[in-house]
Amino acid sequence: MKSYKGVFFVLILLSLVVACTPPFFEPLVQEEEIQNPGWENVGILNASFISTSRSIGVSTNTSSPSFDVSFIASASNIDSLVWSFPGGKTNDSINEIGETVNYDAYGRYDVGLKVFNLENTDSRYFENFIDLYYKDNLLFDGPDASSWTVSGTAAGTTVFTHPVDQSGLAYENWAMVSYDIEQMVEARKNFDNFPTNELVLEFDYKLDRLPVIFIDNSSLSGTSLISPASAEYVSPANTGVITNTTRVESPAIYPGEKRFSIEYNDITIWSATRINEEYYEHVRLDLPSLSSFSIAILREPQEMITRLIPFVPDATPNDVFTQGTATVSTTLDPFGDEDSDGVSNMDDAFPLNSSEQYDTDRDGYGDNEDTDNDNDGYLDATEAANGSDPLDATSIPKYVIQHVRYPYNLNIRNMTIKIKED
């Protein structure tokens, strides 16, 4: 019994010792310290700051861009501070409340700030805080090195237009090739000394179908099937001003064919066929890892259709002459030739007038005097000069023209080149 009592006493003594021993203290490891060693958030100070820019689009396509960003520490009760601008250049120390940093290469840049006073310290470190990327201004005229070179069968910078707002100011970074440009259009630009670590080309585009087009008839001249003339178009807003127009309905469904494409060093890397008139589509293309390269925008030639458009009438029926009536005497010998013009009285519409024998349109005036013998509104001289029959009212002179069969406007905007995110 004594031995059991001894064991019991020892167990009670050990439990009292353990219960009175305080636990070991293990400080919490903050998440920021794991993510950004040396930039942990501690204390009650706030290492906050503001900047003039974060996402910066620059249109310099050669050499290196240059852009300044200003930073200001916005915390209060600071005795001292230190900035960190990896990849940026400062002109003075990094211990000022306000700092101006120059970035001279496309890419993403981290920014850090530590603040101190006698009692506390705090820090912030932001990865990829500054994003400096290429943003094209989509200008197609001008002598500067950043402009595009326009070529193709429709060469000339005027084939690219810039939509305007209600005040008449052109929208930035937005260009359009109109449906009335029928030929091939190509714009090319060279890029030099770009980062080679996985570039991404992005843009928005829309192929805007035109359900109706108008042709200006007054601009047409005599043509033939061998060499039809190209149509001149009238915008819907001007159809009230130019009344002599031909309205053309475009097909409801367009065939799937290449209409717009992007080339990288003369190699097609993307093309569009679908007409997407209701919305813009966003395109994101990974580019090969070259520091110097060319980008080309190609608008394919429009498919054409030949159309016959009637001439504008010279006059409406009976405008040339007042309706007349030929008087034929019933007492004449039908087999005779009263006016000795070689046509018998029976077949002569004017048996008493040797200068007239026929009245094709039965308007009371002989064909020799009548300048519109079939009364179709076109003078005989007009019909004779343009290949129609002046004695047939169903044969009228027509222009032979070509116009766009599937009209659409190409819109492209917000073209950028960025470094691919991790």
ROKE-716825 format. One line per 4 residues: number of its first residue (from 1); for each residue y, x, z of C-alpha. Coordinates in Angstrom, 3 decimals, always signed. Layout:
<pts>
NUM = Y X Z  ...
</pts>
This chain:
<pts>
1 = +0.000 +0.000 +0.000  +2.388 +2.818 +0.785  +2.040 +4.224 -2.715  +2.983 +0.918 -4.395
5 = +6.055 +0.593 -2.164  +7.183 +4.068 -3.202  +6.937 +3.272 -6.896  +8.834 +0.044 -6.433
9 = +11.645 +1.830 -4.580  +11.980 +4.429 -7.365  +12.252 +1.702 -10.037  +15.016 -0.079 -8.149
13 = +16.947 +3.166 -7.763  +16.713 +3.983 -11.504  +17.949 +0.526 -12.514  +21.021 +0.893 -10.287
17 = +21.858 +4.289 -11.849  +21.555 +3.005 -15.414  +23.634 -0.085 -14.725  +26.491 +1.970 -13.270
21 = +26.665 +4.452 -16.235  +29.464 +3.520 -18.757  +28.480 +3.202 -22.512  +29.381 +5.905 -25.047
25 = +32.674 +5.200 -27.005  +32.381 +5.244 -30.842  +35.682 +4.619 -32.708  +35.546 +2.266 -35.711
29 = +35.546 +3.926 -39.120  +38.136 +2.219 -41.310  +37.243 +1.197 -44.854  +40.328 +2.859 -46.350
33 = +39.257 +6.221 -44.975  +35.960 +5.973 -46.811  +37.576 +4.918 -50.092  +40.529 +7.346 -50.016
37 = +39.894 +10.294 -47.666  +43.127 +11.521 -46.141  +45.012 +8.314 -46.850  +43.706 +6.056 -44.109
41 = +45.863 +3.230 -42.729  +46.618 +3.902 -39.077  +49.451 +3.017 -36.759  +52.039 +0.246 -36.994
45 = +54.333 +1.745 -39.633  +54.151 +0.255 -43.126  +54.027 +2.776 -45.968  +55.288 +0.254 -48.524
49 = +57.305 +1.031 -51.631  +58.686 -0.546 -54.802  +58.890 +0.779 -58.364  +60.907 -0.004 -61.485
53 = +57.784 -0.291 -63.670  +54.013 -0.397 -63.491  +52.641 -1.453 -66.888  +54.622 +0.410 -69.550
57 = +54.225 -0.010 -73.292  +55.786 +2.793 -75.366  +55.850 +2.844 -79.196  +55.698 +6.630 -79.640
61 = +52.752 +7.342 -81.934  +53.225 +11.101 -82.315  +53.364 +13.968 -79.825  +53.681 +12.658 -76.248
65 = +55.594 +9.737 -74.795  +58.208 +10.240 -72.101  +59.009 +7.573 -69.581  +60.685 +7.688 -66.149
69 = +59.693 +5.489 -63.219  +61.761 +5.239 -60.046  +60.129 +4.697 -56.640  +61.771 +3.704 -53.339
73 = +60.052 +3.702 -49.937  +60.813 +0.297 -48.422  +59.526 +0.828 -44.876  +61.893 +1.055 -41.902
77 = +61.940 +3.371 -38.823  +60.772 +6.374 -40.847  +61.507 +9.891 -39.640  +59.831 +11.638 -42.596
81 = +57.640 +10.917 -45.578  +55.707 +12.557 -48.367  +54.877 +11.177 -51.845  +51.937 +11.922 -54.097
85 = +52.272 +11.539 -57.891  +49.180 +13.065 -59.560  +49.959 +13.685 -63.239  +53.688 +12.929 -62.850
89 = +56.643 +15.293 -62.757  +59.490 +15.188 -60.205  +62.780 +17.080 -60.405  +63.203 +17.510 -56.669
93 = +61.125 +17.456 -53.512  +58.588 +14.760 -52.749  +60.126 +14.019 -49.356  +62.987 +11.731 -50.382
97 = +63.240 +7.981 -49.848  +63.799 +7.545 -53.590  +61.980 +9.530 -56.250  +62.152 +9.514 -60.068
101 = +58.930 +10.549 -61.770  +58.456 +11.452 -65.439  +55.191 +10.666 -67.217  +54.616 +12.394 -70.564
105 = +51.101 +11.346 -71.569  +49.355 +8.047 -72.116  +47.021 +7.110 -69.274  +46.770 +5.675 -65.762
109 = +48.274 +7.384 -62.728  +47.726 +7.140 -58.965  +50.613 +6.874 -56.489  +50.482 +7.644 -52.743
113 = +52.940 +7.537 -49.844  +52.689 +8.756 -46.214  +55.340 +7.867 -43.639  +55.837 +9.274 -40.122
117 = +57.879 +8.801 -36.965  +57.432 +10.208 -33.442  +54.911 +7.584 -32.464  +53.046 +6.449 -35.576
121 = +52.022 +7.225 -39.131  +50.884 +5.104 -42.074  +49.807 +5.697 -45.643  +49.114 +3.889 -48.896
125 = +47.301 +5.199 -51.908  +46.947 +3.132 -55.086  +44.648 +4.183 -57.875  +45.837 +3.489 -61.449
129 = +49.139 +2.169 -60.133  +51.012 +3.250 -63.293  +49.602 +2.293 -66.701  +51.361 +4.033 -69.601
133 = +49.999 +2.842 -72.966  +50.928 +2.546 -76.641  +52.478 -0.765 -77.747  +53.388 -1.121 -81.402
137 = +56.728 -2.673 -82.318  +55.239 -3.903 -85.631  +58.317 -2.813 -87.558  +57.617 -2.247 -91.240
141 = +60.976 -0.925 -92.354  +63.063 +1.984 -91.231  +63.043 +5.765 -91.655  +61.742 +6.695 -88.188
145 = +58.345 +8.324 -87.826  +56.898 +5.365 -85.953  +57.264 +2.951 -88.875  +54.365 +1.770 -90.987
149 = +53.781 +2.782 -94.610  +53.341 -0.326 -96.752  +51.360 -0.220 -100.008  +48.939 -2.298 -102.057
153 = +49.570 -4.427 -105.128  +52.298 -6.201 -103.152  +53.996 -3.002 -102.003  +57.253 -3.261 -100.096
157 = +58.312 -3.763 -96.520  +59.699 -7.228 -97.276  +56.178 -8.682 -97.422  +56.194 -8.501 -93.612
161 = +58.513 -10.934 -91.891  +59.317 -11.477 -88.237  +59.296 -15.037 -86.857  +62.489 -15.994 -85.076
165 = +63.298 -18.222 -82.122  +65.694 -21.158 -82.062  +68.635 -18.752 -81.759  +67.574 -16.862 -84.869
169 = +66.448 -13.768 -82.945  +63.251 -12.091 -84.124  +60.323 -12.048 -81.726  +59.323 -8.563 -80.651
173 = +55.892 -7.190 -81.529  +55.111 -10.060 -83.901  +54.828 -9.855 -87.706  +53.644 -12.237 -90.412
177 = +52.510 -12.037 -94.037  +53.309 -15.324 -95.765  +50.954 -17.325 -97.980  +53.310 -16.841 -100.930
181 = +52.394 -13.128 -101.023  +49.418 -13.427 -103.333  +48.516 -9.756 -103.786  +46.813 -7.177 -101.576
185 = +48.987 -5.936 -98.686  +48.279 -2.753 -96.742  +50.207 -1.155 -93.873  +49.130 +2.215 -92.464
189 = +50.279 +4.326 -89.525  +49.235 +7.775 -88.291  +48.658 +8.614 -84.625  +48.659 +12.175 -83.271
193 = +47.815 +13.921 -79.979  +46.358 +10.861 -78.292  +43.911 +11.091 -75.380  +40.342 +11.263 -76.644
197 = +38.669 +9.642 -73.635  +37.665 +6.256 -75.016  +40.657 +4.489 -76.568  +40.804 +0.726 -77.033
201 = +42.793 -1.058 -79.752  +43.841 -4.626 -78.881  +45.849 -7.295 -80.695  +46.183 -11.053 -81.191
205 = +45.918 -12.674 -84.593  +45.930 -16.067 -86.282  +45.098 -17.097 -89.856  +47.253 -20.193 -90.125
209 = +46.098 -22.679 -92.782  +48.763 -24.511 -94.800  +47.541 -28.027 -95.627  +50.351 -28.600 -98.176
213 = +52.356 -26.275 -100.404  +55.241 -27.079 -102.746  +55.907 -25.472 -106.125  +59.438 -25.156 -107.497
217 = +59.213 -26.620 -111.010  +62.765 -25.643 -111.912  +61.829 -21.949 -111.748  +59.065 -22.260 -114.354
221 = +59.327 -21.229 -117.975  +57.092 -21.592 -121.011  +53.651 -20.088 -120.398  +50.185 -20.062 -121.930
225 = +46.588 -20.106 -120.767  +46.349 -16.439 -121.694  +49.242 -15.400 -119.442  +50.038 -18.109 -116.884
229 = +53.116 -17.705 -114.765  +53.019 -17.154 -110.999  +54.198 -20.142 -108.975  +57.383 -19.963 -106.945
233 = +57.030 -21.825 -103.688  +59.393 -24.033 -101.746  +59.203 -24.270 -97.962  +58.684 -27.797 -96.619
237 = +62.132 -27.616 -95.026  +63.747 -27.205 -98.470  +61.878 -29.886 -100.378  +64.814 -32.239 -99.860
241 = +67.200 -29.711 -101.398  +64.981 -28.854 -104.380  +63.829 -32.283 -105.496  +61.959 -31.133 -108.595
245 = +58.827 -29.921 -106.818  +55.096 -30.347 -107.184  +53.164 -31.125 -104.005  +49.739 -29.449 -103.765
249 = +47.159 -30.404 -101.144  +45.011 -27.490 -100.012  +41.266 -27.943 -99.355  +40.283 -29.150 -95.897
253 = +37.584 -26.450 -95.594  +38.167 -22.829 -96.574  +35.224 -20.642 -97.672  +34.140 -17.803 -95.400
257 = +35.498 -14.686 -97.079  +37.224 -11.546 -95.808  +40.946 -12.179 -95.420  +42.216 -9.687 -92.842
261 = +40.746 -6.364 -91.696  +41.462 -3.236 -89.644  +40.624 +0.273 -90.869  +40.228 +3.435 -88.786
265 = +40.570 +6.579 -90.916  +39.883 +4.505 -94.056  +36.732 +2.962 -92.551  +36.676 -0.787 -91.885
269 = +35.917 -1.373 -88.204  +36.725 -5.090 -88.027  +37.430 -8.034 -90.356  +38.277 -11.727 -90.034
273 = +37.220 -14.642 -92.221  +37.680 -17.768 -90.129  +40.876 -19.809 -90.379  +41.937 -20.358 -86.757
277 = +45.146 -22.325 -87.172  +45.197 -23.890 -83.710  +45.274 -20.769 -81.519  +45.544 -16.983 -81.436
281 = +42.397 -14.918 -81.015  +42.370 -11.729 -78.969  +40.572 -8.715 -80.463  +39.436 -5.654 -78.498
285 = +38.048 -2.700 -80.487  +36.637 +0.538 -79.065  +37.944 +3.504 -81.071  +36.116 +6.783 -81.732
289 = +37.154 +9.773 -79.638  +39.624 +11.456 -81.980  +43.066 +12.611 -80.914  +44.574 +12.144 -84.395
293 = +43.717 +9.195 -86.608  +45.166 +6.439 -88.785  +45.152 +2.674 -88.331  +45.574 +0.323 -91.317
297 = +46.218 -3.420 -91.479  +44.874 -5.011 -94.680  +45.582 -8.524 -95.882  +43.225 -9.272 -98.764
301 = +44.559 -10.751 -102.049  +44.684 -14.526 -102.182  +42.325 -16.488 -104.424  +44.287 -18.070 -107.284
305 = +43.854 -21.278 -109.256  +45.354 -22.231 -112.631  +47.262 -25.501 -112.803  +49.110 -27.425 -115.528
309 = +52.432 -28.897 -114.416  +54.326 -31.271 -116.759  +57.748 -30.266 -117.990  +60.703 -32.060 -116.548
313 = +61.366 -34.930 -119.054  +64.329 -34.460 -121.338  +65.125 -38.169 -121.021  +63.527 -41.368 -119.885
317 = +62.333 -43.707 -122.685  +65.190 -45.314 -124.663  +67.777 -42.954 -123.147  +68.212 -41.072 -126.413
321 = +68.896 -44.207 -128.432  +69.648 -47.796 -127.664  +66.667 -49.872 -128.703  +67.143 -50.889 -132.348
325 = +65.370 -53.265 -134.760  +64.389 -52.429 -138.316  +65.238 -55.276 -140.732  +62.719 -55.817 -143.518
329 = +63.382 -58.382 -146.236  +60.392 -60.647 -146.830  +61.524 -61.230 -150.405  +60.695 -57.686 -151.492
333 = +57.641 -57.015 -153.567  +55.154 -55.537 -151.055  +53.719 -53.269 -153.705  +57.098 -52.091 -154.937
337 = +59.251 -49.204 -153.689  +62.750 -50.591 -153.289  +64.365 -47.389 -151.990  +62.373 -45.117 -154.298
341 = +61.252 -42.821 -151.504  +57.613 -42.749 -152.595  +56.385 -45.205 -149.926  +55.596 -48.774 -150.875
345 = +57.645 -51.552 -149.324  +54.537 -52.745 -147.456  +54.055 -49.365 -145.688  +57.732 -48.450 -145.379
349 = +59.266 -49.415 -142.014  +62.648 -48.985 -143.694  +62.132 -50.114 -147.370  +65.888 -50.110 -148.020
353 = +66.546 -46.643 -146.496  +65.272 -43.753 -148.545  +65.746 -41.306 -145.625  +63.416 -43.186 -143.266
357 = +59.886 -44.417 -143.779  +58.197 -44.589 -140.333  +58.952 -45.704 -136.782  +56.136 -44.273 -134.664
361 = +57.360 -45.546 -131.303  +58.595 -48.861 -132.772  +62.002 -48.505 -131.212  +63.870 -49.527 -134.375
365 = +64.869 -45.978 -135.302  +63.143 -43.966 -137.999  +61.205 -40.860 -137.155  +63.710 -38.668 -138.985
369 = +66.617 -39.955 -136.915  +64.706 -40.469 -133.669  +64.619 -37.263 -131.535  +61.743 -38.609 -129.366
373 = +59.312 -40.200 -131.779  +56.589 -41.045 -129.258  +59.082 -42.234 -126.637  +57.438 -40.152 -123.875
377 = +60.706 -38.691 -122.573  +60.278 -35.299 -124.255  +62.347 -34.434 -127.318  +60.409 -33.653 -130.468
381 = +61.909 -30.178 -130.524  +60.688 -29.531 -126.957  +57.185 -30.673 -127.796  +57.015 -28.708 -131.017
385 = +58.125 -25.536 -129.239  +55.584 -25.906 -126.445  +52.449 -27.038 -128.249  +52.312 -30.790 -127.604
389 = +52.230 -33.532 -130.255  +55.670 -35.198 -130.740  +53.962 -38.266 -132.232  +51.475 -38.806 -129.362
393 = +52.819 -40.224 -126.099  +49.752 -38.948 -124.204  +50.415 -35.377 -125.323  +53.237 -33.847 -123.269
397 = +54.374 -30.239 -122.752  +53.039 -28.574 -119.600  +53.591 -25.303 -117.758  +50.516 -23.172 -117.112
401 = +50.868 -21.548 -113.688  +48.773 -19.878 -111.017  +49.132 -20.638 -107.336  +47.268 -19.847 -104.124
405 = +44.112 -21.902 -103.794  +43.557 -21.426 -100.053  +47.044 -20.806 -98.614  +47.378 -19.277 -95.142
409 = +49.818 -17.170 -93.138  +48.599 -14.023 -91.385  +50.120 -13.594 -87.910  +49.534 -10.442 -85.854
413 = +51.179 -9.555 -82.546  +50.884 -7.551 -79.302  +49.099 -4.547 -80.825  +48.318 -1.897 -78.195
417 = +46.212 +1.248 -77.748  +45.030 +1.857 -74.198  +42.591 +4.096 -72.390  +39.443 +2.178 -71.545
421 = +39.168 +1.270 -67.874  +36.266 +2.638 -65.869
</pts>
